[in-house]
Amino acid sequence: LATDTLDEASDSMSQAAFARHSVEKSEVESAMGTNLQPLPNMPACPITGEPMIDPVVAADGHTYERFAIARWLHESDKSPLTGSILPHKSLVPNYMLVSSLQECAVLSVE
């Protein structure tokens, strides 16, 4: 019974995180006047399950969608994947991931 309750709470939290991500993404798109789209083959954010548009690396070394992890860190000081307390809440753009996917996209067009 307790496991069922935890599973239900986890599902609820995942759905709420996804809903917040969708709202925030549309707000950013409106502000920028663009329809942001992920690069082809962009991995999914472990929080939202959606392909990332603005991937960043957190202190746990994992990559997340910026809006999803920023929201998470606003409410918690723990890693969403490992549960460890993070030494800091700084986020660094994952330039390596973005540049490699951009390169692959260019090479596939040629």
Backbone bond lengths (Angstrom), bond angles and torsions (degrees), N, CA, C in turn:
res aa  C-N    CA-C-N  psi(-1)  N-CA   C-N-CA  omega(-1)  CA-C   N-CA-C  phi
1 L - - - 1.458 - - 1.527 110.63 -
2 A 1.342 117.10 -44.09 1.462 120.82 179.44 1.522 110.59 -64.58
3 T 1.345 117.43 -38.11 1.460 121.30 178.39 1.519 110.78 -63.81
4 D 1.342 116.56 -41.53 1.460 120.31 177.51 1.518 110.77 -60.55
5 T 1.302 117.37 -41.90 1.462 122.11 179.61 1.521 110.41 -64.15
6 L 1.343 117.15 -42.64 1.461 120.69 177.54 1.517 111.26 -64.25
7 D 1.332 117.74 -41.90 1.453 121.27 178.52 1.526 111.09 -62.63
8 E 1.329 116.25 -43.15 1.458 120.46 178.64 1.523 110.71 -63.74
9 A 1.321 117.42 -42.03 1.467 121.45 178.56 1.517 110.26 -63.58
10 S 1.330 116.89 -41.64 1.459 121.14 178.69 1.520 111.12 -63.36
11 D 1.348 117.21 -44.52 1.463 121.20 177.58 1.516 110.74 -60.75
12 S 1.320 117.41 -42.23 1.458 122.51 179.17 1.512 110.80 -61.99
13 M 1.343 116.03 -44.12 1.454 120.08 179.92 1.522 110.52 -65.18
14 S 1.339 118.56 -39.86 1.458 121.87 178.72 1.517 110.77 -63.59
15 Q 1.319 117.10 -43.41 1.461 120.62 179.16 1.517 110.75 -65.85
16 A 1.315 117.29 -39.33 1.463 120.44 179.02 1.524 110.41 -66.67
17 A 1.332 117.15 -41.16 1.472 120.43 178.40 1.514 110.13 -62.64
18 F 1.331 117.47 -41.66 1.453 120.63 179.00 1.520 111.01 -64.22
19 A 1.326 117.28 -42.48 1.466 121.28 179.94 1.530 110.34 -63.04
20 R 1.341 117.18 -43.88 1.472 120.23 178.11 1.514 110.67 -62.84
21 H 1.340 117.39 -41.04 1.456 121.63 -179.97 1.525 110.04 -61.74
22 S 1.329 117.27 -44.17 1.463 121.10 -178.69 1.516 110.81 -62.22
23 V 1.324 117.47 -42.60 1.459 121.35 179.54 1.517 109.87 -65.16
24 E 1.325 117.64 -47.60 1.455 120.83 -178.50 1.524 111.46 -63.29
25 K 1.319 117.41 -40.56 1.459 121.00 179.20 1.523 110.18 -61.22
26 S 1.332 117.92 -43.96 1.460 120.14 -179.21 1.527 110.94 -68.15
27 E 1.343 117.44 -33.55 1.461 119.95 176.82 1.525 110.89 -64.84
28 V 1.322 117.08 -41.59 1.465 120.78 178.79 1.525 110.03 -66.40
29 E 1.330 116.49 -43.87 1.464 119.73 178.73 1.527 110.52 -58.81
30 S 1.321 117.66 -42.34 1.463 121.27 179.30 1.516 110.64 -63.36
31 A 1.321 116.66 -44.88 1.458 120.70 -178.80 1.522 111.58 -64.19
32 M 1.334 116.47 -36.30 1.463 120.42 -178.47 1.521 111.72 -86.83
33 G 1.318 116.43 -12.23 1.463 119.36 -178.88 1.510 113.10 70.37
34 T 1.325 117.01 26.84 1.463 120.39 -179.13 1.517 109.76 -135.16
35 N 1.319 113.85 165.21 1.461 120.35 173.35 1.521 106.22 -107.14
36 L 1.327 116.54 95.82 1.458 121.24 -176.40 1.516 110.28 -68.03
37 Q 1.325 115.70 135.12 1.454 121.27 178.93 1.528 108.50 -131.63
38 P 1.320 117.11 143.64 1.470 119.01 177.05 1.524 110.48 -70.37
39 L 1.326 115.59 153.69 1.462 120.28 173.58 1.524 108.68 -65.98
40 P 1.332 117.31 153.35 1.474 119.07 175.84 1.530 110.15 -57.17
41 N 1.310 116.27 141.26 1.468 124.21 178.95 1.528 114.73 68.12
42 M 1.335 117.19 14.86 1.469 119.86 178.01 1.529 108.37 -66.09
43 P 1.316 117.25 129.69 1.465 119.33 178.77 1.532 111.44 -65.41
44 A 1.308 115.01 159.48 1.462 120.92 -179.75 1.523 110.28 -81.19
45 C 1.314 115.15 146.03 1.459 121.56 173.79 1.528 108.15 -68.90
46 P 1.318 118.68 132.80 1.460 119.87 179.82 1.535 113.30 -66.35
47 I 1.318 118.04 -16.58 1.465 120.72 178.66 1.525 110.91 -87.26
48 T 1.330 116.76 -48.70 1.471 120.37 -174.31 1.521 113.35 -93.07
49 G 1.332 116.69 -25.90 1.463 120.12 -175.63 1.520 112.61 79.63
50 E 1.327 116.95 4.18 1.464 122.28 -179.44 1.526 110.46 -103.07
51 P 1.350 117.90 151.60 1.466 119.50 175.65 1.533 110.38 -56.91
52 M 1.306 116.58 139.44 1.461 120.99 -176.63 1.521 111.87 -80.49
53 I 1.314 115.40 144.32 1.459 123.10 175.89 1.523 109.49 -105.46
54 D 1.321 116.33 -39.44 1.464 122.29 -178.68 1.534 108.31 -127.94
55 P 1.352 116.74 75.66 1.463 119.73 -176.09 1.528 112.25 -72.13
56 V 1.332 115.21 134.66 1.462 121.40 177.44 1.524 108.89 -132.07
57 V 1.327 114.90 155.66 1.453 121.08 177.67 1.534 108.09 -102.44
58 A 1.316 116.00 129.98 1.458 122.00 176.97 1.527 109.59 -94.12
59 A 1.317 116.30 175.82 1.469 121.79 -177.44 1.526 113.05 -62.42
60 D 1.338 117.83 -18.07 1.468 120.26 178.33 1.529 112.03 -81.93
61 G 1.349 116.65 -2.96 1.464 121.28 179.34 1.515 113.96 86.54
62 H 1.327 118.41 -1.75 1.452 122.60 179.87 1.519 110.82 -94.65
63 T 1.332 115.27 154.50 1.456 121.55 -179.65 1.515 110.15 -100.20
64 Y 1.341 115.13 137.38 1.462 123.05 -178.58 1.526 109.72 -138.24
65 E 1.315 116.52 162.71 1.461 121.40 168.28 1.525 107.15 -68.85
66 R 1.330 116.73 132.83 1.462 121.23 -174.36 1.532 112.84 -52.12
67 F 1.324 117.58 -49.03 1.461 119.78 -175.77 1.523 111.71 -65.27
68 A 1.317 116.40 -37.75 1.469 119.85 -177.95 1.522 111.23 -68.04
69 I 1.322 117.27 -46.33 1.469 119.14 -177.95 1.528 110.86 -73.44
70 A 1.326 117.82 -33.47 1.472 119.78 176.93 1.527 109.91 -62.21
71 R 1.317 116.66 -42.92 1.467 120.85 177.47 1.528 109.76 -63.22
72 W 1.325 116.04 -44.69 1.464 120.98 179.95 1.526 110.30 -58.47
73 L 1.342 115.90 -47.47 1.462 120.46 -176.51 1.523 112.27 -69.94
74 H 1.308 116.81 -21.65 1.461 120.25 175.27 1.530 110.11 -67.68
75 E 1.324 115.41 -29.53 1.461 120.92 -175.88 1.532 113.68 -104.90
76 S 1.348 118.06 -11.55 1.462 120.18 -174.74 1.525 110.33 -150.17
77 D 1.319 116.39 153.94 1.464 121.06 174.03 1.527 110.97 -109.10
78 K 1.345 115.77 16.32 1.460 121.31 179.98 1.525 110.95 -111.44
79 S 1.324 115.07 153.37 1.459 121.42 175.34 1.526 109.88 -66.99
80 P 1.343 118.05 134.11 1.459 118.63 177.15 1.530 112.86 -68.78
81 L 1.323 117.71 -21.76 1.464 120.44 -179.08 1.520 113.65 -94.17
82 T 1.322 116.78 -41.02 1.463 118.80 -175.03 1.525 113.49 -101.77
83 G 1.327 116.66 -21.70 1.456 120.50 -176.72 1.521 113.28 78.89
84 S 1.334 117.15 0.07 1.465 121.29 179.06 1.521 110.07 -76.10
85 I 1.329 115.52 149.37 1.461 119.66 174.83 1.525 107.89 -70.00
86 L 1.327 116.09 130.93 1.458 121.10 -178.43 1.530 110.37 -82.15
87 P 1.337 117.95 138.86 1.461 120.29 179.98 1.528 113.23 -69.98
88 H 1.342 116.20 -21.24 1.472 121.42 177.05 1.527 108.19 -158.93
89 K 1.320 116.10 169.96 1.456 120.68 -178.21 1.531 112.17 -114.41
90 S 1.318 116.45 19.60 1.466 120.70 178.13 1.524 110.06 -71.90
91 L 1.322 115.77 143.76 1.461 122.07 177.11 1.523 108.46 -119.32
92 V 1.321 115.38 135.65 1.462 121.34 -178.37 1.523 108.26 -119.13
93 P 1.339 117.58 130.29 1.472 118.63 177.38 1.524 110.99 -56.19
94 N 1.329 116.24 139.84 1.462 120.72 178.30 1.529 107.84 -90.00
95 Y 1.341 115.16 76.78 1.460 120.96 -177.10 1.532 111.77 -62.64
96 M 1.321 116.98 -34.88 1.465 120.46 -178.64 1.526 110.50 -62.11
97 L 1.315 117.37 -45.94 1.464 121.28 179.49 1.523 110.59 -62.57
98 V 1.314 117.29 -49.09 1.462 121.22 -178.06 1.526 110.65 -63.00
99 S 1.331 117.65 -46.66 1.462 119.35 -177.30 1.523 111.77 -66.48
100 S 1.319 118.33 -37.76 1.464 119.35 179.63 1.525 110.85 -68.24
101 L 1.333 117.81 -37.47 1.460 119.98 177.73 1.532 111.27 -70.30
102 Q 1.339 116.78 -36.14 1.471 119.75 176.16 1.525 109.85 -64.17
103 E 1.320 116.19 -41.54 1.470 120.63 179.38 1.523 110.65 -63.19
104 C 1.320 116.94 -43.71 1.467 120.79 178.27 1.521 111.66 -62.15
105 A 1.336 116.07 -39.69 1.465 120.58 179.25 1.527 110.63 -63.95
106 V 1.321 116.63 -41.05 1.483 121.23 179.64 1.530 109.43 -66.67
107 L 1.326 117.06 -44.90 1.454 120.50 -178.45 1.530 111.81 -65.25
108 S 1.319 117.27 -33.25 1.470 119.72 -179.72 1.530 112.15 -73.20
109 V 1.338 117.12 -22.39 1.461 121.28 178.46 1.526 110.17 -79.86
110 E 1.328 115.94 -32.40 1.487 120.06 -177.21 1.466 113.32 -71.57
